[in-house]
Amino acid sequence: MVGAQCDNFKPMDDLLSRTRAAVWHPCTQMKQLEAAPPLAIARGEGPWLVDADGKRYLDAISSWWVNLFGHCNPRINAAITDQLGKIEHVMLAGATHEPVVQLSERLARLTGLGHAFYASDGASATEIALKMSAHYWRNAGRPEKNGFVSLKNAYHGETVGALSVTDVPLFKATYAPLLRHTKQVPTPDARLAEPGESAEARALRCADALEAYLAEQATGIAAFILEPLVQGAAGMAMYHPIYLGRARELCDRYEVHLIADEIAVGFGRTGTMFACEQALTHGIRPDFICLSKGLTGGYLPLSAVLTTDSVYDAFYDEDTAHGFLHSHSYTGNPLACRAALAVLDIFEHDEIIANNRIKAVEYTRVMEEVSAHKRVRNFRHLGMIWAFDVTDAGPGFANRFHRAALAHGVFIRPIGSTVYVMPPYVVDAGAMRQLADALLACLDEPGV
């Protein structure tokens, strides 16, 4: 009997038992893992995840939107391996190194901003941008400008400052006593347009609401922060780019910083390197840009905030207290910077943006049957992001759809009633066809 039990033992079973006993998983009600255990991953190959039993799953959401060029990418692997033989880490206070300088130079050329300040994750980048903005106004002799404005349904992270400008009750309500009061203005989410109202008209109407608020309150506002073109945690809420241009004009008029949270939408996800480039007539330049997720291709934790010369100059002083004294131990880690440099090399040498535009047209055709399904509404697409809402989702839909998709070899996690697809850029037409077939099967499955 004991021998039979040993013969039937699977490595996955042991790993799942251990993870429930030792790991507190993010964004998870741990009790639910008893009925719906997490996927036990042993390795990755391009756009595929391979579990401990050897089954393959298409990573349809790029492991929380971070993976750009596939798992175990040989070029990124080689860059990190090379850096390991030189220096793995040195504190950036009092020292510098080639990877962080080179990465800062290249990001400056790409964004039109400079003086990169590094952290480890998106929420930390948001914290840095908010603190820099308020501190700038203090250094400029206007300490009363310390308030912040964001969009309704916004998500900017879950640390205390970032959560203060987030507007997702599931994440925010519990911690309300800890948070600073901020103002949320109407979102230009095209799904919320009035009957007969275009996405552009909706965006302009929401811009008018922003203008009305700033006209009254700008003297106490440091910055307006927004996710350009797509509000991710709001269910991939997409909006017309004219809103970005109007936001830039209004922030200039009322002397308010514009913070572009490109953490999720940067590095090609929306069809351009950065979403802000799609503002009508010409790309806008924010006062701060927050970058993370795809920055290292999904390899290592790294985020960056870049800003203007005028902001930087406001901190440049003989007085230490006049400087920006934010820090963390792994700021500008050399291994992470080398991974990011390899990512930028791939973008440049493989003409990723141009090739993705071709892929996006082809893959949207692959998704046509999904868009026409009777349960699907608001099918939308931008760059390498596809999303739709399910009409009769009901309570528990996201978990049911997630489990059903696993049975069809796809790893996907809906947001509420929204199903979205954001695969690594190395995904091919065959994998996209498998993905579309899996989505159709899940939509047709009784009880999902």
FENNORUR-V915165 format. One record per residue. N is the residue number from 1. RES is the residue in one small letter. PHI is phi in degrees with one decimal (NA if undefined). OMEGA is omega in degrees with one decimal (none if undefined). Layout:
BEGIN
((N & RES & PHI & OMEGA) (N & RES & PHI & OMEGA))
END
This chain:
BEGIN
((1 & m & NA & 178.1) (2 & v & -61.6 & 179.1) (3 & g & -61.7 & 178.5) (4 & a & -63.7 & 178.6) (5 & q & -63.4 & 179.0) (6 & c & -66.3 & 180.0) (7 & d & -63.6 & -177.7) (8 & n & -88.6 & -177.2) (9 & f & -67.7 & 177.7) (10 & k & -117.3 & 177.7) (11 & p & -54.2 & -179.3) (12 & m & -61.3 & -179.0) (13 & d & -59.1 & -179.5) (14 & d & -66.2 & -178.3) (15 & l & -65.5 & 179.2) (16 & l & -67.0 & 177.3) (17 & s & -62.9 & -179.2) (18 & r & -69.3 & -178.6) (19 & t & -66.7 & 177.8) (20 & r & -65.5 & -177.5) (21 & a & -82.7 & -169.4) (22 & a & -121.4 & -171.7) (23 & v & -111.3 & 171.6) (24 & w & -102.7 & -172.8) (25 & h & -77.8 & -178.4) (26 & p & -74.4 & 174.8) (27 & c & 48.9 & -172.3) (28 & t & -141.2 & 166.8) (29 & q & -85.2 & -170.1) (30 & m & -59.6 & 179.8) (31 & k & -61.6 & -179.3) (32 & q & -68.7 & 179.4) (33 & l & -68.0 & 176.9) (34 & e & -65.4 & -179.5) (35 & a & -92.4 & -176.9) (36 & a & -131.4 & -176.4) (37 & p & -65.6 & 178.4) (38 & p & -69.6 & 177.7) (39 & l & -74.3 & -178.7) (40 & a & -90.2 & -173.3) (41 & i & -93.9 & 178.5) (42 & a & -101.6 & -179.1) (43 & r & -163.6 & 177.6) (44 & g & -132.5 & 179.9) (45 & e & -141.5 & -178.5) (46 & g & 59.7 & 179.9) (47 & p & -83.9 & -173.3) (48 & w & -107.5 & 169.2) (49 & l & -105.5 & -179.0) (50 & v & -122.1 & -176.1) (51 & d & -83.6 & -174.2) (52 & a & -65.9 & 177.1) (53 & d & -98.8 & 176.9) (54 & g & 91.4 & 179.2) (55 & k & -78.5 & -176.6) (56 & r & -100.8 & 178.5) (57 & y & -132.6 & 175.4) (58 & l & -73.0 & 179.9) (59 & d & -81.2 & -171.1) (60 & a & -72.1 & -179.4) (61 & i & -122.1 & 172.3) (62 & s & 53.6 & 177.9) (63 & s & 51.7 & -177.3) (64 & w & 68.6 & 166.9) (65 & w & 75.4 & -175.0) (66 & v & -98.6 & -171.5) (67 & n & -84.7 & -179.3) (68 & l & -103.0 & -169.5) (69 & f & -118.8 & 174.3) (70 & g & 91.2 & 178.3) (71 & h & -76.3 & -179.2) (72 & c & 54.5 & 177.2) (73 & n & -67.4 & -173.2) (74 & p & -62.4 & -178.1) (75 & r & -74.5 & 176.5) (76 & i & -70.7 & 175.9) (77 & n & -54.8 & -176.4) (78 & a & -64.5 & -179.7) (79 & a & -64.5 & 179.7) (80 & i & -66.4 & 179.1) (81 & t & -61.1 & 178.5) (82 & d & -62.3 & -179.1) (83 & q & -66.5 & 178.7) (84 & l & -58.4 & 179.8) (85 & g & -81.3 & -177.8) (86 & k & -113.1 & 176.7) (87 & i & -156.7 & -178.2) (88 & e & -84.3 & 178.1) (89 & h & -165.4 & 169.1) (90 & v & -146.7 & -179.2) (91 & m & -61.4 & -175.6) (92 & l & -90.6 & 172.6) (93 & a & -87.3 & -179.5) (94 & g & 93.4 & 177.4) (95 & a & -146.0 & 174.3) (96 & t & -145.9 & -180.0) (97 & h & -157.2 & -174.1) (98 & e & -58.2 & -177.2) (99 & p & -59.4 & -177.6) (100 & v & -71.6 & 177.9) (101 & v & -68.4 & -178.8) (102 & q & -63.5 & 179.0) (103 & l & -64.2 & 179.3) (104 & s & -62.0 & 178.5) (105 & e & -62.8 & -177.0) (106 & r & -71.8 & 176.6) (107 & l & -65.7 & 177.4) (108 & a & -63.4 & 179.0) (109 & r & -65.0 & -177.5) (110 & l & -74.7 & -173.0) (111 & t & -99.7 & -173.2) (112 & g & 78.6 & 176.5) (113 & l & -117.4 & -176.1) (114 & g & -147.9 & 177.1) (115 & h & 53.4 & -176.1) (116 & a & -63.3 & 175.2) (117 & f & -114.8 & -169.7) (118 & y & -107.2 & 172.4) (119 & a & -144.3 & -171.1) (120 & s & -112.1 & -171.5) (121 & d & -157.6 & -175.4) (122 & g & -64.0 & 179.5) (123 & a & -59.3 & 178.1) (124 & s & -63.8 & 177.2) (125 & a & -63.7 & 176.6) (126 & t & -60.3 & 178.4) (127 & e & -55.6 & -178.3) (128 & i & -62.5 & -178.7) (129 & a & -62.9 & 178.7) (130 & l & -63.2 & -179.6) (131 & k & -64.6 & 179.0) (132 & m & -60.1 & -178.5) (133 & s & -62.8 & -179.4) (134 & a & -62.0 & -179.6) (135 & h & -67.9 & 176.6) (136 & y & -55.7 & -177.3) (137 & w & -65.8 & 176.3) (138 & r & -63.5 & 179.3) (139 & n & -63.8 & 179.8) (140 & a & -83.5 & 178.4) (141 & g & 83.3 & -179.4) (142 & r & -129.9 & -174.5) (143 & p & -64.8 & 179.0) (144 & e & -68.6 & 178.4) (145 & k & -85.1 & -176.9) (146 & n & -134.7 & 177.7) (147 & g & -93.9 & -177.3) (148 & f & -135.7 & 178.6) (149 & v & -123.3 & 174.4) (150 & s & -141.4 & -179.8) (151 & l & -85.7 & 170.0) (152 & k & -60.8 & -178.2) (153 & n & 70.0 & -179.1) (154 & a & -70.2 & 170.9) (155 & y & -135.1 & -179.4) (156 & h & -132.3 & 179.4) (157 & g & 122.9 & -170.9) (158 & e & -122.7 & 167.1) (159 & t & -74.7 & -167.0) (160 & v & -61.2 & 179.0) (161 & g & -67.5 & -179.9) (162 & a & -63.2 & 179.6) (163 & l & -68.6 & 178.2) (164 & s & -64.5 & 178.6) (165 & v & -100.2 & 174.1) (166 & t & -87.7 & -178.6) (167 & d & -133.4 & 176.1) (168 & v & -119.1 & -172.9) (169 & p & -54.7 & -179.1) (170 & l & -55.9 & -179.8) (171 & f & -89.0 & -166.0) (172 & k & -96.2 & -168.2) (173 & a & -58.0 & -177.0) (174 & t & -61.2 & -172.9) (175 & y & -102.4 & -176.7) (176 & a & -50.8 & -179.7) (177 & p & -63.9 & -178.4) (178 & l & -90.4 & -166.4) (179 & l & -99.2 & 175.5) (180 & r & -82.4 & 177.2) (181 & h & -69.8 & 174.7) (182 & t & -134.1 & -178.1) (183 & k & -105.4 & 173.8) (184 & q & -110.9 & 178.9) (185 & v & -104.1 & -175.2) (186 & p & -54.8 & 179.1) (187 & t & -82.0 & 176.7) (188 & p & -79.5 & 177.2) (189 & d & -39.5 & -175.1) (190 & a & -63.4 & 179.0) (191 & r & -66.0 & -176.3) (192 & l & -95.6 & 178.8) (193 & a & -62.5 & 175.6) (194 & e & -68.9 & 177.0) (195 & p & -53.5 & -179.3) (196 & g & 83.4 & -178.9) (197 & e & -89.8 & 179.6) (198 & s & -77.6 & 176.8) (199 & a & -60.6 & 179.2) (200 & e & -66.3 & 179.5) (201 & a & -64.1 & 176.6) (202 & r & -60.2 & -178.9) (203 & a & -62.1 & -179.3) (204 & l & -68.2 & 177.6) (205 & r & -62.7 & 178.6) (206 & c & -70.1 & 175.8) (207 & a & -64.1 & 176.3) (208 & d & -62.6 & 178.1) (209 & a & -66.1 & 175.9) (210 & l & -61.9 & -179.8) (211 & e & -61.2 & -179.4) (212 & a & -60.5 & -179.9) (213 & y & -69.5 & -178.9) (214 & l & -64.0 & 179.5) (215 & a & -59.2 & -178.5) (216 & e & -92.9 & -166.8) (217 & q & -118.5 & -171.0) (218 & a & -59.3 & -178.5) (219 & t & -63.5 & 178.8) (220 & g & -110.7 & -175.3) (221 & i & -105.6 & 176.0) (222 & a & -85.0 & -171.8) (223 & a & -155.4 & 170.5) (224 & f & -111.7 & -179.1) (225 & i & -111.6 & 178.4) (226 & l & -148.9 & 171.6) (227 & e & -91.2 & -175.1) (228 & p & -67.3 & 172.2) (229 & l & 72.8 & -176.9) (230 & v & -137.9 & 172.5) (231 & q & -93.8 & -170.0) (232 & g & -61.4 & -175.3) (233 & a & -70.7 & 175.1) (234 & a & -79.9 & -178.3) (235 & g & 96.9 & -178.1) (236 & m & 51.4 & 178.5) (237 & a & -74.3 & -176.5) (238 & m & -104.5 & -178.7) (239 & y & -141.7 & -174.0) (240 & h & -70.9 & -176.8) (241 & p & -66.8 & 179.2) (242 & i & -61.9 & 179.3) (243 & y & -62.9 & -179.9) (244 & l & -63.3 & 179.1) (245 & g & -62.8 & 178.3) (246 & r & -65.9 & 178.9) (247 & a & -61.8 & 178.6) (248 & r & -63.1 & -179.9) (249 & e & -60.8 & -177.1) (250 & l & -68.7 & 178.3) (251 & c & -64.4 & 176.0) (252 & d & -63.9 & -175.1) (253 & r & -64.3 & -174.0) (254 & y & -103.2 & 176.7) (255 & e & 54.9 & 177.8) (256 & v & -128.3 & 177.7) (257 & h & -68.5 & 173.1) (258 & l & -108.0 & 178.7) (259 & i & -105.0 & 177.3) (260 & a & -97.3 & 176.4) (261 & d & -86.7 & -179.9) (262 & e & -98.4 & -176.6) (263 & i & -57.6 & -179.1) (264 & a & -91.0 & -171.3) (265 & v & -97.9 & 179.6) (266 & g & -75.5 & 177.2) (267 & f & 59.9 & 167.4) (268 & g & 89.7 & -174.3) (269 & r & -62.2 & -176.5) (270 & t & -96.9 & 179.4) (271 & g & 106.5 & 171.3) (272 & t & -125.2 & -176.9) (273 & m & -54.7 & 175.3) (274 & f & -128.5 & -174.7) (275 & a & -61.8 & -178.7) (276 & c & -60.2 & 179.1) (277 & e & -66.5 & -175.0) (278 & q & -94.4 & 173.7) (279 & a & -58.7 & -172.6) (280 & l & -59.0 & -177.7) (281 & t & 70.8 & 176.1) (282 & h & -162.8 & 178.9) (283 & g & -65.6 & 177.3) (284 & i & -91.6 & 172.8) (285 & r & -113.1 & 176.8) (286 & p & -73.8 & 174.7) (287 & d & -81.7 & 175.3) (288 & f & -138.2 & 171.5) (289 & i & -126.2 & 179.1) (290 & c & -104.0 & -177.5) (291 & l & -127.2 & 174.0) (292 & s & -168.9 & 178.4) (293 & k & 43.6 & -175.9) (294 & g & -68.6 & -176.5) (295 & l & -52.8 & 178.6) (296 & t & -106.6 & 179.6) (297 & g & 69.1 & 179.8) (298 & g & 87.3 & -175.5) (299 & y & -92.3 & -172.1) (300 & l & -138.0 & 179.7) (301 & p & -67.1 & 177.6) (302 & l & -161.4 & 171.9) (303 & s & -138.6 & -178.8) (304 & a & -145.6 & 171.3) (305 & v & -121.9 & 175.3) (306 & l & -116.0 & -175.2) (307 & t & -144.2 & -175.2) (308 & t & -86.5 & 176.1) (309 & d & -62.2 & -177.3) (310 & s & -66.1 & 176.1) (311 & v & -66.5 & 179.8) (312 & y & -57.6 & -176.7) (313 & d & -64.0 & -179.5) (314 & a & -68.0 & 179.9) (315 & f & -101.1 & -172.5) (316 & y & -81.8 & -169.0) (317 & d & -162.0 & 175.7) (318 & e & -68.8 & -176.3) (319 & d & -80.0 & 179.9) (320 & t & -57.9 & -178.1) (321 & a & -66.2 & 178.4) (322 & h & -78.7 & -178.4) (323 & g & -84.2 & 179.0) (324 & f & -94.3 & -168.8) (325 & l & -99.3 & 175.2) (326 & h & -68.8 & 179.1) (327 & s & -163.9 & 163.1) (328 & h & -151.7 & -167.0) (329 & s & -59.6 & -173.8) (330 & y & -101.4 & 177.7) (331 & t & -51.8 & 175.6) (332 & g & 63.5 & -178.8) (333 & n & -52.7 & -176.2) (334 & p & -59.7 & 179.8) (335 & l & -64.2 & 178.9) (336 & a & -65.5 & 178.8) (337 & c & -64.9 & 177.2) (338 & r & -66.1 & 175.4) (339 & a & -61.2 & -180.0) (340 & a & -63.8 & 177.9) (341 & l & -64.0 & 176.8) (342 & a & -64.8 & 176.8) (343 & v & -60.2 & 179.9) (344 & l & -65.6 & 175.5) (345 & d & -61.4 & -179.8) (346 & i & -64.2 & 176.4) (347 & f & -54.9 & -174.7) (348 & e & -73.1 & -172.4) (349 & h & -75.6 & -177.2) (350 & d & -100.8 & 178.6) (351 & e & 48.1 & -172.3) (352 & i & -61.4 & -176.6) (353 & i & -60.8 & -179.8) (354 & a & -64.8 & -179.7) (355 & n & -67.6 & 178.9) (356 & n & -64.8 & 178.5) (357 & r & -64.5 & 176.4) (358 & i & -68.0 & 179.0) (359 & k & -60.7 & -176.3) (360 & a & -61.0 & 178.4) (361 & v & -65.3 & -179.6) (362 & e & -63.8 & -175.6) (363 & y & -72.2 & 175.4) (364 & t & -66.1 & 174.5) (365 & r & -63.5 & 178.4) (366 & v & -61.0 & -176.4) (367 & m & -88.0 & -175.2) (368 & e & -59.5 & -179.5) (369 & e & -64.5 & 176.5) (370 & v & -64.4 & -177.8) (371 & s & -62.1 & -177.9) (372 & a & -90.9 & -176.7) (373 & h & -64.1 & -174.4) (374 & k & -63.5 & -179.8) (375 & r & -88.9 & -172.6) (376 & v & -96.1 & 171.5) (377 & r & -137.1 & 179.1) (378 & n & 54.9 & 174.6) (379 & f & -62.9 & -175.9) (380 & r & -143.5 & -175.6) (381 & h & -151.8 & 173.3) (382 & l & -149.8 & 179.5) (383 & g & 59.6 & 179.6) (384 & m & -106.2 & 176.7) (385 & i & -125.0 & 173.7) (386 & w & -125.9 & -178.8) (387 & a & -153.2 & 173.8) (388 & f & -156.3 & 177.7) (389 & d & -105.0 & -179.1) (390 & v & -103.4 & -169.9) (391 & t & -61.6 & -173.2) (392 & d & -114.3 & -172.2) (393 & a & -55.6 & 179.3) (394 & g & 74.2 & -179.7) (395 & p & -60.5 & 177.1) (396 & g & 76.5 & -176.9) (397 & f & -58.7 & -174.6) (398 & a & -57.5 & 179.5) (399 & n & -67.4 & 179.7) (400 & r & -63.6 & -179.3) (401 & f & -66.6 & 178.0) (402 & h & -57.8 & -178.8) (403 & r & -67.3 & 179.0) (404 & a & -64.6 & -179.9) (405 & a & -65.7 & 177.6) (406 & l & -59.2 & 179.4) (407 & a & -64.5 & 178.2) (408 & h & -103.3 & 175.1) (409 & g & 77.5 & 179.8) (410 & v & -130.5 & 175.7) (411 & f & -99.2 & -176.0) (412 & i & -149.0 & -179.1) (413 & r & -133.1 & 178.3) (414 & p & -59.7 & 173.8) (415 & i & -107.3 & -176.1) (416 & g & 60.7 & 179.1) (417 & s & -94.8 & -178.8) (418 & t & -100.6 & 172.4) (419 & v & -102.5 & -179.9) (420 & y & -132.4 & -179.2) (421 & v & -128.2 & 179.2) (422 & m & -143.4 & -172.3) (423 & p & -78.1 & 171.7) (424 & p & -58.3 & -176.4) (425 & y & -67.3 & 179.9) (426 & v & -83.6 & 179.1) (427 & v & -64.2 & -179.4) (428 & d & -107.6 & -175.0) (429 & a & -62.7 & 178.8) (430 & g & -62.9 & 178.7) (431 & a & -67.6 & 177.8) (432 & m & -66.5 & 176.3) (433 & r & -65.2 & 176.3) (434 & q & -61.4 & 179.3) (435 & l & -63.3 & 179.8) (436 & a & -61.3 & 178.8) (437 & d & -63.5 & 179.0) (438 & a & -66.2 & 178.0) (439 & l & -61.8 & 178.8) (440 & l & -64.2 & 179.9) (441 & a & -63.6 & 178.8) (442 & c & -66.8 & 178.9) (443 & l & -65.2 & -179.0) (444 & d & -88.8 & -174.9) (445 & e & -74.1 & 179.1) (446 & p & -59.8 & 175.8) (447 & g & 87.2 & -179.7) (448 & v & -90.3 & none))
END
